[in-house]
Amino acid sequence: MTTADPVQRRATRPRADAVRNRERIVSAAREMFVEFGPEVPLDEIARRAGVGNATLYRNFPDRDALVREVVCSVMDRTAAAAEQALRETGDAFEALERFVHAAADQRIGALCPMVSSTFDQHHPDLEAARERIEHLVEEVMDRARAAGQLRPDVGVGDLMVAVTQLSRPLAGTGCLSIDRFVHRHLQLFLDGLRAPARSVLPGTAATMEDLRQA
């Protein structure tokens, strides 16, 4: 007569070192994608992360998976900065400023253009990260607009185009040398968003849907 094995199988949690290795890979990939673009050799990313090639491929079976994780990570971190700004400040425009500068720190200008050129734009992970950040930015802008601080003729699309363009470094190992200009130029742009508006903008406020259809 056989008896049931009393040991129950439990869902295992990733080991701490495995989590650290994954984070190191994503961090190294983010740095190298900014410096050299999305086609940088994966073994070079593994070398910078201080892990073996097998560890990289165990976490990310192909380049698309790694690029997607990096882009989603950047959007999640930027969205978290927007959430924190909404919690910590009662000034709506200050929250908007903090979001914009956090987006630049996360290299969103260099990484988000990879979305349309390297993998499926409709992957559920990417769509979830994109929806989260878009909704948060809309909330921040709505609050600033309602407070009379943000000019009424700009939309989320206008903001994201400017942030992406102004924070996008030139390709190459010297690209990070322009960092000292990025926040300066972003602040000039932000000052131009303040109400009352000092000029009439051509066209209409851009939405994220406008950008996707462009």
C-alpha positions as CSV (number, residue, x, y, z in Angstrom):
1,M,0.0,0.0,0.0
2,T,1.4,3.4,-1.0
3,T,0.9,6.6,0.9
4,A,0.8,10.1,-0.4
5,D,4.0,12.1,-0.2
6,P,3.5,14.5,2.7
7,V,5.8,17.1,1.2
8,Q,3.8,19.6,-0.7
9,R,5.3,21.4,-3.6
10,R,5.5,25.2,-3.0
11,A,5.9,28.0,-5.4
12,T,9.5,29.0,-5.3
13,R,10.6,32.6,-5.2
14,P,13.6,33.8,-7.2
15,R,16.8,33.7,-5.2
16,A,18.2,37.1,-4.2
17,D,21.3,36.6,-6.4
18,A,19.1,35.7,-9.4
19,V,17.1,38.9,-8.9
20,R,20.3,41.0,-8.6
21,N,21.7,39.4,-11.8
22,R,18.5,40.3,-13.7
23,E,18.6,43.9,-12.4
24,R,22.3,44.2,-13.3
25,I,21.6,42.9,-16.9
26,V,18.8,45.4,-17.3
27,S,20.9,48.3,-16.0
28,A,23.8,47.4,-18.2
29,A,21.6,47.0,-21.2
30,R,20.0,50.4,-20.6
31,E,23.4,52.1,-20.4
32,M,24.7,50.4,-23.5
33,F,21.5,50.9,-25.6
34,V,21.8,54.6,-24.8
35,E,25.5,54.7,-25.8
36,F,25.5,52.4,-28.8
37,G,21.9,51.7,-29.8
38,P,19.8,48.5,-29.6
39,E,22.1,46.4,-31.8
40,V,25.0,46.3,-29.3
41,P,26.3,42.7,-28.9
42,L,24.6,40.9,-26.1
43,D,27.8,39.4,-24.9
44,E,29.1,42.9,-24.3
45,I,26.0,43.6,-22.2
46,A,26.7,40.5,-20.2
47,R,30.3,41.5,-19.7
48,R,29.3,45.0,-18.4
49,A,26.7,43.4,-16.1
50,G,29.4,41.0,-14.7
51,V,27.4,37.9,-15.6
52,G,28.0,35.0,-18.0
53,N,26.2,34.8,-21.4
54,A,24.2,31.8,-20.1
55,T,22.8,33.9,-17.3
56,L,21.8,36.7,-19.7
57,Y,20.0,34.2,-22.0
58,R,18.3,32.4,-19.1
59,N,16.7,35.7,-18.2
60,F,16.2,37.0,-21.8
61,P,16.0,34.4,-24.5
62,D,16.5,37.0,-27.3
63,R,17.3,40.6,-28.0
64,D,13.6,41.7,-28.3
65,A,12.9,40.4,-24.8
66,L,15.8,42.3,-23.3
67,V,15.0,45.6,-25.2
68,R,11.3,45.3,-24.2
69,E,12.3,44.8,-20.5
70,V,14.6,47.8,-20.6
71,V,11.9,50.1,-22.2
72,C,9.2,48.8,-19.8
73,S,11.6,49.3,-16.8
74,V,12.2,52.9,-17.9
75,M,8.6,53.7,-18.3
76,D,7.7,52.1,-14.9
77,R,10.4,54.1,-13.2
78,T,9.3,57.3,-14.8
79,A,5.6,56.5,-13.9
80,A,6.7,55.9,-10.3
81,A,8.4,59.3,-10.3
82,A,5.1,60.9,-11.4
83,E,3.2,59.0,-8.7
84,Q,5.6,60.2,-6.1
85,A,5.4,63.8,-7.3
86,L,1.6,63.7,-7.1
87,R,1.8,62.4,-3.5
88,E,4.6,64.7,-2.2
89,T,3.7,68.1,-3.7
90,G,0.6,70.2,-3.6
91,D,1.9,72.3,-6.5
92,A,0.7,70.7,-9.8
93,F,3.2,72.4,-12.0
94,E,6.1,71.3,-9.7
95,A,4.8,67.7,-10.0
96,L,4.9,68.1,-13.8
97,E,8.5,69.5,-13.7
98,R,9.6,66.6,-11.5
99,F,8.1,64.1,-13.9
100,V,9.8,65.7,-16.9
101,H,13.3,65.8,-15.3
102,A,12.8,62.2,-14.0
103,A,12.0,61.0,-17.5
104,A,15.2,62.6,-18.8
105,D,17.2,60.9,-16.0
106,Q,15.8,57.5,-17.1
107,R,17.0,58.1,-20.7
108,I,13.5,58.0,-22.0
109,G,14.5,60.0,-25.0
110,A,17.1,57.4,-26.1
111,L,15.1,54.3,-25.3
112,C,11.4,54.9,-26.3
113,P,12.2,55.3,-30.0
114,M,13.3,51.6,-29.9
115,V,9.6,50.6,-29.4
116,S,8.7,51.1,-33.0
117,S,11.9,49.7,-34.5
118,T,12.7,46.5,-32.6
119,F,9.7,44.6,-31.4
120,D,5.9,44.1,-31.2
121,Q,4.4,47.4,-30.1
122,H,1.3,45.5,-28.9
123,H,3.1,43.2,-26.4
124,P,0.9,43.2,-23.2
125,D,3.8,44.2,-21.0
126,L,4.6,47.2,-23.2
127,E,1.0,48.2,-23.5
128,A,0.5,48.0,-19.7
129,A,3.6,50.2,-19.0
130,R,2.6,52.6,-21.7
131,E,-1.0,53.0,-20.5
132,R,0.2,53.5,-16.9
133,I,2.6,56.3,-17.8
134,E,0.1,58.0,-20.2
135,H,-2.7,58.1,-17.6
136,L,-0.4,59.5,-15.0
137,V,1.0,62.2,-17.2
138,E,-2.6,63.1,-18.2
139,E,-3.5,63.4,-14.5
140,V,-0.5,65.6,-13.7
141,M,-1.2,67.9,-16.7
142,D,-5.0,68.0,-15.9
143,R,-4.1,69.2,-12.3
144,A,-1.7,71.8,-13.5
145,R,-4.3,73.0,-16.1
146,A,-7.1,73.1,-13.6
147,A,-4.8,75.2,-11.2
148,G,-4.3,77.7,-14.0
149,Q,-0.6,76.9,-14.2
150,L,-0.4,75.1,-17.5
151,R,-1.3,76.7,-20.8
152,P,-4.5,75.1,-22.2
153,D,-3.3,74.5,-25.7
154,V,-0.8,71.7,-25.1
155,G,-1.5,67.9,-24.7
156,V,0.3,64.9,-23.5
157,G,1.7,64.2,-27.0
158,D,3.2,67.7,-27.1
159,L,4.9,67.1,-23.8
160,M,6.3,63.6,-24.7
161,V,7.6,64.8,-28.1
162,A,9.5,67.6,-26.4
163,V,10.9,65.4,-23.6
164,T,11.9,62.7,-26.0
165,Q,13.7,65.1,-28.4
166,L,15.4,67.3,-25.8
167,S,16.7,64.3,-23.8
168,R,17.9,62.2,-26.7
169,P,21.7,61.9,-26.7
170,L,23.8,61.5,-29.8
171,A,25.0,58.0,-30.5
172,G,28.5,57.1,-29.4
173,T,30.7,56.8,-26.4
174,G,30.7,60.6,-25.9
175,C,26.9,60.9,-25.9
176,L,26.7,61.3,-22.1
177,S,28.8,64.5,-22.3
178,I,25.7,66.4,-23.2
179,D,24.0,65.5,-19.9
180,R,24.9,68.9,-18.4
181,F,22.7,70.6,-21.0
182,V,19.6,68.3,-20.9
183,H,18.0,69.6,-17.7
184,R,18.8,73.2,-18.6
185,H,17.0,72.8,-21.9
186,L,14.1,70.9,-20.4
187,Q,13.6,73.7,-17.9
188,L,13.5,76.3,-20.7
189,F,10.8,74.2,-22.3
190,L,8.8,73.8,-19.1
191,D,8.9,77.6,-18.6
192,G,7.3,77.9,-22.0
193,L,4.4,75.6,-20.8
194,R,3.4,78.0,-18.0
195,A,0.2,79.9,-18.2
196,P,-0.6,82.5,-19.3
197,A,0.6,81.6,-22.8
198,R,2.7,84.3,-24.5
199,S,2.1,83.1,-28.1
200,V,-0.4,81.2,-30.2
201,L,0.7,77.7,-31.1
202,P,0.1,76.5,-34.7
203,G,-2.2,73.4,-35.0
204,T,-4.0,71.7,-32.1
205,A,-2.8,70.0,-28.9
206,A,-1.3,66.6,-29.7
207,T,-2.4,63.4,-28.0
208,M,-0.5,60.2,-27.7
209,E,-2.9,58.6,-30.2
210,D,-1.9,61.4,-32.7
211,L,1.7,60.4,-32.3
212,R,1.0,56.7,-32.8
213,Q,-0.9,57.5,-36.0
214,A,1.7,59.9,-37.3
